[in-house]
Amino acid sequence: MVLQVLSDWLLPLVATPPKTVSSRVDALRDTGRSLILRDLTEKVVAYESNNPDPTGTTPTENDFATVKLEIFGPDGEPLGHTEGAGRMLYRREEDEHFIAYFGEQITLNDGNVVRAGGLVDDARLTAGEHATFPAVVVSGPLRGAVGFRQFRPLVQESHTTYESSIVLYKK
């Protein structure tokens, strides 16, 4: 209970982006304070689920899956890997879409380790829409950097390949 109260109070102070006129924004001119990775490709190297359908088209409220992916830059150069897990939480009444939580740890070859996670509308993701989550560098040169992680499955690849972005900055 005490940790939750402390977290509820501290998180807005730490995670709230600065106003554009803030002097903290001037520090972002230093390119060493940010990491902008776009047009990434992620390929599944391991996938386990209690749902036998790997396409994601037949979800249930009890679904749980783990996944490992390799991350490649726009030029095909390996940039790192990610390990995560997804868990269905509930089925929304108004549209009958399943809402899931997905969390992951991204280990980049530059030494940065990123934790990302959030809620996802599984039907929209399965249809090829982007999922976007908050992300924080938990260790490495940019430790404390905050931002987002975005990905979407390439539908024609049947959920074995994803397009993604990782954008982080240290205030």
Secondary structure, DSSP 8 states (H G I E B T S, - for coil): -HHHHHHHHHHHHHHS---TTSHHHHGGGSGGGEEEEEEEEEEEEEEEESSS-TTSSS--TT-EEEEEEEEE-TTS-EEEEEEEEEEEEEE-TTT--EEEEEEEEEEETTS-EEEEEEEEEHHHHHTT--EEEEEEEEESTTTT-EEEEEEEE-GGGTTSEEEEEEEEE--
